[in-house]
Amino acid sequence: MKNFGRRTTVLSLVPVLLMFTAEAGAQNRERPSFADIDANDDGKLSLEEFSKMGSRRGTPEEMFERLDTNGDGYITEDEFESRQRGGRRGA
């Protein structure tokens, strides 16, 4: 009978552990802010700065090209934020 009580106690902790695991996973998927990526604080992202962030959809170069809607070789904060909204601006 003692083992049954211990197993029940351990099993009752599983939902709590799953909750913490899911929360930690969600935090890891959060995207860095524009300011986090803009290493030299010039208000725009170069390909070099952007590449350090990595990309889940294609290469960093491909993503950079998609976000740089005006084709000037930099991503502005507005262009970057359009990614968050799922749209495109400029072009």
Z-matrix of the N, CA and C atoms (Angstrom, degrees):
N
C 1 1.442
C 2 1.523 1 112.65
N 3 1.329 2 117.18 1 -32.39
C 4 1.454 3 119.57 2 -179.51
C 5 1.530 4 110.77 3 -61.34
N 6 1.314 5 118.13 4 -43.22
C 7 1.463 6 121.88 5 179.92
C 8 1.514 7 111.98 6 -61.48
N 9 1.314 8 117.64 7 -36.99
C 10 1.459 9 121.03 8 178.95
C 11 1.531 10 110.47 9 -60.96
N 12 1.309 11 117.36 10 -42.43
C 13 1.465 12 122.10 11 179.15
C 14 1.519 13 112.02 12 -64.46
N 15 1.310 14 118.12 13 -40.41
C 16 1.461 15 122.32 14 178.69
C 17 1.525 16 110.81 15 -66.25
N 18 1.332 17 116.09 16 -44.23
C 19 1.466 18 119.88 17 179.31
C 20 1.524 19 110.65 18 -61.79
N 21 1.309 20 115.93 19 -41.11
C 22 1.462 21 119.92 20 179.21
C 23 1.523 22 110.32 21 -62.66
N 24 1.330 23 116.62 22 -42.38
C 25 1.461 24 120.93 23 178.81
C 26 1.523 25 110.82 24 -63.36
N 27 1.307 26 117.73 25 -45.45
C 28 1.455 27 122.30 26 179.78
C 29 1.524 28 109.82 27 -63.68
N 30 1.319 29 117.02 28 -45.97
C 31 1.459 30 120.38 29 -179.91
C 32 1.531 31 112.00 30 -63.63
N 33 1.296 32 117.31 31 -30.81
C 34 1.465 33 119.40 32 179.22
C 35 1.531 34 111.58 33 -70.03
N 36 1.317 35 118.11 34 -18.90
C 37 1.460 36 122.20 35 178.18
C 38 1.526 37 112.78 36 -83.34
N 39 1.331 38 117.76 37 -17.41
C 40 1.460 39 121.26 38 -176.48
C 41 1.531 40 112.10 39 -55.91
N 42 1.331 41 121.01 40 -49.46
C 43 1.473 42 119.38 41 179.51
C 44 1.526 43 113.42 42 -59.08
N 45 1.312 44 116.92 43 -36.33
C 46 1.466 45 121.00 44 179.13
C 47 1.527 46 109.92 45 -65.74
N 48 1.323 47 116.45 46 -45.02
C 49 1.463 48 120.67 47 178.70
C 50 1.518 49 111.39 48 -63.85
N 51 1.317 50 117.97 49 -40.15
C 52 1.455 51 121.31 50 177.79
C 53 1.527 52 111.41 51 -63.27
N 54 1.321 53 116.47 52 -38.68
C 55 1.457 54 120.76 53 178.69
C 56 1.532 55 110.52 54 -61.86
N 57 1.324 56 117.19 55 -46.42
C 58 1.462 57 120.63 56 179.35
C 59 1.519 58 111.79 57 -65.32
N 60 1.320 59 117.16 58 -37.69
C 61 1.459 60 121.47 59 178.52
C 62 1.522 61 110.43 60 -64.70
N 63 1.319 62 117.42 61 -44.44
C 64 1.470 63 121.41 62 179.40
C 65 1.520 64 110.79 63 -64.30
N 66 1.321 65 117.44 64 -40.84
C 67 1.460 66 121.11 65 179.47
C 68 1.525 67 110.67 66 -64.59
N 69 1.314 68 117.70 67 -42.50
C 70 1.462 69 121.21 68 178.76
C 71 1.522 70 110.40 69 -64.35
N 72 1.318 71 117.47 70 -39.52
C 73 1.460 72 121.06 71 177.78
C 74 1.516 73 112.00 72 -63.60
N 75 1.315 74 116.85 73 -40.61
C 76 1.470 75 120.54 74 178.81
C 77 1.525 76 110.65 75 -64.91
N 78 1.311 77 117.70 76 -38.66
C 79 1.463 78 120.69 77 178.64
C 80 1.518 79 110.75 78 -65.89
N 81 1.316 80 117.64 79 -36.34
C 82 1.458 81 120.84 80 179.44
C 83 1.524 82 112.20 81 -68.25
N 84 1.332 83 117.33 82 -24.80
C 85 1.455 84 121.19 83 -179.04
C 86 1.524 85 112.54 84 -88.22
N 87 1.314 86 117.68 85 -7.26
C 88 1.452 87 119.66 86 179.51
C 89 1.515 88 109.51 87 -62.40
N 90 1.308 89 114.70 88 139.32
C 91 1.461 90 119.69 89 -179.28
C 92 1.519 91 110.07 90 -83.05
N 93 1.313 92 116.30 91 145.09
C 94 1.464 93 118.73 92 177.06
C 95 1.532 94 109.85 93 -68.34
N 96 1.298 95 115.87 94 153.28
C 97 1.462 96 119.94 95 178.97
C 98 1.532 97 110.05 96 -78.41
N 99 1.316 98 115.52 97 165.68
C 100 1.456 99 121.61 98 177.46
C 101 1.534 100 109.78 99 -56.15
N 102 1.319 101 115.81 100 -45.97
C 103 1.474 102 120.51 101 -178.62
C 104 1.529 103 111.56 102 -62.37
N 105 1.325 104 117.12 103 -34.10
C 106 1.468 105 120.55 104 178.44
C 107 1.531 106 111.06 105 -63.74
N 108 1.315 107 116.85 106 -36.06
C 109 1.463 108 121.74 107 -175.72
C 110 1.528 109 111.85 108 -85.62
N 111 1.328 110 117.19 109 -31.59
C 112 1.473 111 122.37 110 -177.05
C 113 1.528 112 109.90 111 -74.59
N 114 1.323 113 115.30 112 79.77
C 115 1.470 114 122.03 113 -172.30
C 116 1.526 115 113.23 114 -60.87
N 117 1.332 116 118.17 115 -35.53
C 118 1.467 117 119.40 116 -177.41
C 119 1.525 118 112.73 117 -98.80
N 120 1.324 119 117.47 118 8.24
C 121 1.476 120 123.17 119 175.54
C 122 1.523 121 113.66 120 53.64
N 123 1.341 122 116.59 121 38.27
C 124 1.472 123 118.33 122 178.91
C 125 1.531 124 112.59 123 -95.20
N 126 1.335 125 116.86 124 2.89
C 127 1.452 126 120.24 125 176.82
C 128 1.520 127 114.48 126 83.33
N 129 1.317 128 116.74 127 9.95
C 130 1.460 129 120.78 128 176.84
C 131 1.521 130 108.46 129 -150.54
N 132 1.325 131 115.19 130 155.89
C 133 1.459 132 119.97 131 -178.71
C 134 1.514 133 110.07 132 -106.16
N 135 1.310 134 115.39 133 128.00
C 136 1.465 135 120.79 134 172.63
C 137 1.525 136 107.77 135 -84.95
N 138 1.315 137 116.65 136 166.91
C 139 1.464 138 120.66 137 176.43
C 140 1.528 139 110.11 138 -59.78
N 141 1.323 140 116.75 139 -38.30
C 142 1.466 141 120.59 140 179.38
C 143 1.526 142 111.13 141 -60.95
N 144 1.337 143 116.81 142 -47.96
C 145 1.465 144 120.22 143 179.02
C 146 1.530 145 110.35 144 -63.07
N 147 1.323 146 115.91 145 -46.05
C 148 1.459 147 120.95 146 -177.04
C 149 1.525 148 111.22 147 -63.43
N 150 1.317 149 117.71 148 -38.68
C 151 1.463 150 122.03 149 -177.80
C 152 1.521 151 112.49 150 -63.11
N 153 1.305 152 117.30 151 -28.51
C 154 1.467 153 120.73 152 179.72
C 155 1.524 154 111.50 153 -67.38
N 156 1.341 155 116.04 154 -21.68
C 157 1.459 156 120.78 155 179.47
C 158 1.523 157 111.07 156 -74.86
N 159 1.332 158 117.63 157 -29.64
C 160 1.457 159 120.97 158 -175.00
C 161 1.516 160 109.81 159 83.85
N 162 1.304 161 116.42 160 172.55
C 163 1.455 162 121.10 161 -178.81
C 164 1.512 163 109.38 162 -149.84
N 165 1.326 164 115.35 163 137.08
C 166 1.459 165 119.99 164 177.91
C 167 1.520 166 111.28 165 -92.39
N 168 1.318 167 117.07 166 -14.54
C 169 1.466 168 121.46 167 -177.14
C 170 1.523 169 109.24 168 -119.25
N 171 1.292 170 116.99 169 89.95
C 172 1.453 171 120.18 170 -179.43
C 173 1.514 172 111.15 171 82.19
N 174 1.319 173 114.87 172 -167.98
C 175 1.462 174 119.93 173 -179.97
C 176 1.524 175 109.38 174 -80.45
N 177 1.327 176 117.60 175 157.82
C 178 1.469 177 119.45 176 175.63
C 179 1.534 178 111.78 177 -56.53
N 180 1.318 179 116.08 178 -34.76
C 181 1.473 180 119.74 179 -179.76
C 182 1.530 181 111.16 180 -64.66
N 183 1.339 182 116.37 181 -41.60
C 184 1.467 183 120.39 182 178.54
C 185 1.524 184 111.36 183 -65.02
N 186 1.318 185 116.23 184 -43.82
C 187 1.464 186 120.60 185 179.31
C 188 1.525 187 110.24 186 -65.17
N 189 1.326 188 116.70 187 -41.53
C 190 1.462 189 121.37 188 178.88
C 191 1.523 190 109.85 189 -58.71
N 192 1.319 191 116.44 190 -45.44
C 193 1.465 192 120.97 191 -179.26
C 194 1.530 193 111.19 192 -62.56
N 195 1.336 194 116.48 193 -38.81
C 196 1.475 195 119.88 194 178.49
C 197 1.526 196 111.47 195 -66.36
N 198 1.325 197 116.31 196 -38.67
C 199 1.463 198 119.73 197 -177.20
C 200 1.523 199 113.09 198 -78.85
N 201 1.310 200 117.05 199 -29.79
C 202 1.472 201 121.37 200 179.85
C 203 1.533 202 108.53 201 -78.54
N 204 1.328 203 115.90 202 73.14
C 205 1.465 204 120.60 203 -170.76
C 206 1.522 205 113.75 204 -67.06
N 207 1.333 206 118.10 205 -25.09
C 208 1.473 207 118.63 206 179.23
C 209 1.529 208 112.13 207 -94.62
N 210 1.336 209 117.56 208 -1.85
C 211 1.454 210 122.34 209 173.58
C 212 1.518 211 115.85 210 68.75
N 213 1.335 212 117.56 211 24.03
C 214 1.470 213 119.46 212 -178.24
C 215 1.530 214 113.79 213 -87.65
N 216 1.338 215 116.72 214 0.68
C 217 1.464 216 119.49 215 178.69
C 218 1.513 217 113.87 216 88.85
N 219 1.317 218 117.29 217 5.45
C 220 1.466 219 122.55 218 177.54
C 221 1.523 220 108.89 219 -137.42
N 222 1.316 221 115.79 220 154.01
C 223 1.460 222 121.10 221 173.59
C 224 1.515 223 107.36 222 -106.49
N 225 1.321 224 115.54 223 120.64
C 226 1.462 225 120.39 224 177.18
C 227 1.530 226 108.76 225 -81.78
N 228 1.305 227 115.47 226 168.92
C 229 1.456 228 119.17 227 178.50
C 230 1.531 229 110.42 228 -62.84
N 231 1.328 230 117.28 229 -37.42
C 232 1.459 231 120.86 230 178.50
C 233 1.532 232 111.00 231 -63.63
N 234 1.319 233 116.56 232 -43.74
C 235 1.467 234 120.00 233 177.87
C 236 1.529 235 110.66 234 -63.75
N 237 1.315 236 115.72 235 -40.74
C 238 1.461 237 121.20 236 179.52
C 239 1.524 238 110.77 237 -64.21
N 240 1.329 239 117.03 238 -44.08
C 241 1.462 240 121.15 239 -178.66
C 242 1.527 241 111.42 240 -67.71
N 243 1.333 242 117.96 241 -27.87
C 244 1.460 243 119.58 242 177.91
C 245 1.533 244 110.19 243 -62.47
N 246 1.310 245 116.24 244 -27.91
C 247 1.472 246 121.20 245 175.83
C 248 1.517 247 109.54 246 -63.05
N 249 1.325 248 116.63 247 -40.59
C 250 1.455 249 121.08 248 -179.86
C 251 1.529 250 111.05 249 -65.16
N 252 1.328 251 115.71 250 -34.56
C 253 1.460 252 120.70 251 -179.55
C 254 1.523 253 111.41 252 -84.01
N 255 1.335 254 116.55 253 -9.32
C 256 1.455 255 120.80 254 177.99
C 257 1.509 256 114.33 255 81.14
N 258 1.309 257 117.04 256 10.31
C 259 1.452 258 120.05 257 -178.98
C 260 1.505 259 112.16 258 -115.43
N 261 1.316 260 114.98 259 -176.03
C 262 1.454 261 121.56 260 176.12
C 263 1.507 262 108.23 261 -127.32
N 264 1.302 263 115.80 262 143.64
C 265 1.454 264 122.02 263 176.33
C 266 1.499 265 108.90 264 -123.26
N 267 1.283 266 115.91 265 165.13
C 268 1.462 267 119.61 266 177.87
C 269 1.499 268 109.83 267 79.48
N 270 1.330 269 115.33 268 -132.11
C 271 1.468 270 124.85 269 179.88
C 272 1.486 271 111.70 270 44.35
